[in-house]
Structure formats: structure tokens, C-alpha cells
Amino acid sequence: MRVLVASLTLLPLLVSGQAPAPGHDPSDSEIQTIIARFAAKEAEFARARENYTYHQKYRFDELGPGGRSAGKMEIEADITFNAEGKRTERVTYAPMTTLQRITFTAEDEQDIRNVQPFVLTTKEMPNYDVRYLGRENVDEIACYSFAVKPRKMIEGQRYFAGIIWVDDRDLQIVKTYGRGTGVGKRVASQRFPKFETYREQIDGKYWFPTYTVSNDTLNFENGPIPIKMVITYKDYKQFKAESTITFGDEVDKPAAKPEPKKQ
């Protein structure tokens, strides 16, 4: 796993109230202040990330005997901007899938975009129950850990359920562990892997997702299928144009992409 680098400067308060000094257990009221502050920082980060380009690589393997790959799907893409400043995804590598028993769905794609690089902003906070678990180090970074689960799920929407670790100095998420979840007929027969996502500090201010990994077994009705998934996010660069930035449609979609249906 990548080593996380702690910020050397405390950030100013984003909401009223005082958080505990680093290294001390927070009181109930301080926990609520911490939650409000890290949600505000996550909202600030989410806005900033929309102004960055980066390269994303995704690999998903079905595993056979001995843990060897028995089929795989790979996609690489550049997340960038066109001449009008519109955010686009340009697929740069997408060989023919060799998956035999699993197909990639629209829900899997939503999880790659929004759940695995999970961001919990002030706007999203009412959708989740957040429960303080305690203090814990992540690669020598002192963190607050929280259990997170959706309060109510709307059909067609994807949510995160699991644990997040929040740096006790920068008050930003540095690690997530959990899985994507949702409701509806489309997802009833689908299975979604547990994953871990690690972040690194980019440009000395925000913690960006850089690595997601999953080693899990998906228990389908017709039998278990062990899998491995790795996603990397790299080459973050700030986009400098003075443009209104909106997320646009994908371009250069691979013709060999499987149909959105799981067995």
C-alpha cells in the first residue's frame, strides 16, 4: 500500500465549534463538530477535484485454481477537458474482455465513478448515518474512524456502506473500506465486492483517491466466484482554463464492453 504523507499545517475551522486536539478522544459534541467539519472539507475537495485531470486504470479478474486469473477486463481512460472546458472521459485502452462468468453492469460503472472513490460532502451527509468508532492509525497517520451506511436508498442510486478514516489534522478522508449498495430489481441478482480505497495528498492540500483494491468472493446463486479488482488514479494535474466545468458524456467507448447484466 502507498504511504500517506501527513500535512504539516492545521486547516482553519470551517464550521463553528472546536475539535479536540490531535491524539485525544473527542466528546459527543466534538464528534458532531468533527463530522460537520470533514463533510465541509470533503465538499471543498469534491469541487477542487472537478478541476483536475488524471489517468485511471481499471482491472477486474475472475480467479481460478491457485488464485490465477481465469478471465479479465481492463479499461484505461484519461479524465480531461475538451476545448470548451467540458469534462470528458477518453478511453485509451480497452482490450476484448475475457471474463467467462461475470458481466460488467451499469451499477458496477456507477460504483467505479462514485462509490469506490467515495466522497462524503455536506450535501450528501443527510443520506447517511455516521457513527464514531474510535481512533486508529492508517500508515502512521492518526485518524478518526466512522461507520457509514445509507439511511434510505432510492432505486437507481448507488451508495457506500462501510468504514471511513478521517485524518485528525486535515479532517479529510484518507481511507475507505466497504462496498457499493443499492435497491431495486436490477441489483437483486447482482453481487458487489468489498474494496479498500487509499488517498494521497496532492498539491499539498487535498487528499485524492490513488488506489483501490478488492480481493473478494462474489456469492452468486449458481456458485461463488473469487475475484480481484485493482483501480489506480494517477497523474493528477490542475486544469487552468477559466471555464464552466460540467461532467459530459463519455467518448470513445470500447465496442467490446459487456452488456449491463450480471449472471
N, C-alpha and C positions, 0 to 999 in steps of 0.2 A: 504494500500500500504506500501511497505517497505520504511524505512527511509534511504536516501542516505547519506553517510559519505564523507565529502569533504576532499581532500588531503591537507596536510599542507605545501607542498613544490611545488613551481613553477617548471615546467619542462623546460629544455633548449630549445632554438629556434631550430626548425627542418628545417626551410627554412629561407632565408634572409628576412629582414623586421621586424618591430616592431609592436606587437599587442598593443592595448590600455590597460591602467591599469584597473584592475578589478573594476567594478562599473561605468565606463564611456562608453558613446555611441561611437562606432567606426566610423571613417570616411569611405568613399567609398574605399580608398586604404587599410585601415586597415581591412575592411571586407574581401577583397581578400586575405590578409595575413592570417587572421583567418581561412578562408576556406582551404587554402593550408596547413596550419599547422595541422588542425584537420584531414584532409584527410591523411596526413603523419602519424599522431598518430594512426588513425584507421588501416592503413596498418601494422604498427608495432604490434598493438593489434591482428589483424587477424592472423599474423604469430605466435604470442605467444599462442593464443587460440588453434591452431592446436596441441600444445604440452601439452594440458590439458585433463584429463579425467573428466567426470561428469555424473550425472544421470539426465535423462529427463523424465518428466511425462506429458502426453497429455490427456485431457478430452474434448470431444465435446458433447454437449447436444442439442437435439431438445426440445423446450419448449412448453408445452401445457397450458391449462387454469390455471390461477393463477401463471404462471411462473414456474410451476413444470416440472421436466424432464419427457418427453414422449418417450424418446429413447436416448441412449448414445453410444459413442465409447470411449474406453480407451486403451492407449498404454503406457507402461513404458519401458525404454531402458537404458542400460549403454553404454556410448560412451567411448571406451577404445582402447587398442592396443594389438595385438597378439604377439606371441613370436618373430616374425620377425620385430616388430615395425610398422606394418601396422595398420592404424586406422580402427576400426570396430565399428559396432553398434550391440549390443546383446540385443534382446528384452527379457525382464524379466517378463512382464505381459501383456496379451492381451486377455481378455475375449471376448466371442462372442458379436459382435455388436448388439444393439437393435434399431438402427436407422430405422425409418419407411419411411421417405420421402426424405431423403438426402443420397447420397452415396459419399464416400471419393475418390478423384481423384488424379492423378499424379501431377496435378498443386497444389492441397492442400498440398501434401507431399513436393513439392519444396518450398512452402511458409513457412512450418514449419522449413525446413532446413536453408533457406537463406534469406527470406523476413522478417519474424517476429523477428528474432534476427539480424536485419538489421545492416550491417557494410558498411560504405561509404569510400572506400580507394582511394588513389591517382589513382590507375589503373581504378577504376570504375567511377571516377569523370567525365570524358568526356561523359558518358552515361546519365548524369543528369543535369538538370537546378537547380541551388541552389540560392534561393533568401532570403536575410536577412529580418527578420520580426521585430526584436527588442530584448529587454532584458526581461527576465522573470525568476522567481524563480521556481525551482522544488524541493519540500520538503526542502526548505531553502537553496538550492544550487543555486547560481547565474549563470545564463545561457544565452547564445545567442540562439535565436530560428531562424530556417531556414525552408522555404517551399522547398520541394524537389519533383521533378517529372521527369520521363524519357523524354529525348529529342526525342528519336526514339526507337521504340520497334521492336525486331526481333521475328518472330514466333517461339514458343517453349521456349522462355526465359521468366523468371518472373522478375518483377521489383517492387520497392517500390514507392508509391506516398503518400505524407503526410507531416508531420512536424517532425523535429528532434530538440532536445535541447542539446546544447553543453556546458559543464562546462567551465566557463570563466577562470579557473585556470589550470586544466589539459588538456583542449582542447580535450576532448573525449565526445562522445555521451553518455548521461545518460538516455535519454527517447526518444521513437519514438511513433508517433500516425499516423495511416494511414491504408492502405490496400495494398494487392498484386494486381498487374495488369499485363496484357499481351494481345497479339493479336492472332488471328487465329480461325479456325473453332472449335477447341476443346473447346475453352473458351467462345464462343459466347453465349451459353446457361447456362453457369456456373455463380455463384454468390460467391463473396468472402467478408468475414466480415471485418469491421473496427476493429482495435485492438490497444492496448497500450502495449508497452514493456518497462519495467524498468530494469536498470542495477545497480549493486553494485560493489564497489571496492574490488577486490580480490588480496591478497598478496601485498597490499599497493601500487599498481602501475596501473593496468588496470581495466577498468570498464566492467564487464561481464554481459550479459543478465541473469537475475534470475527469471523474472516473466512476463508473457504475459497474457492479459485478453481481452475478447471480449464479449460484450452484444449487439447484433445487430439483425436486421430483414433482412433476405435474401428474396428479392422480385423476386420470380420465376414467369414464365409465368402462371403457374397453381395456383398461390397464394402465399402470404407471409408466411414465416416460421421464427418465432423468435428462436434465438439460443444463447447459452452461450459456450464460449471456455476458457479454462484455461491451460496454459503451465507453468511448473516450471522447472528450471535448478538449480541443487544443487550439493554439494559435489565436487566442483572443486578441482582437485589435479594435480600438475605438474608432467608430465611423465619425468623420469630422464634418460632413456636409450639414448645412443649415436647412434641413428638410423636415417635413412632417413625416414621421415614420409609422407605417402601418404594416401588419403582417399580411402578406399576399398569398396567392396560390402557389403550390409547388410547381417547379418546372423540371423538365427532363425526367419525368417519372419512368422507372425501368419497366420495359414491356413484360419482363418475366416475373413481375411481382405477383405473389399468390392471391387468389380471391379472398375477400374478407369473410372467411368462415373457418371455424375450427372443427376438428373431428370430436 
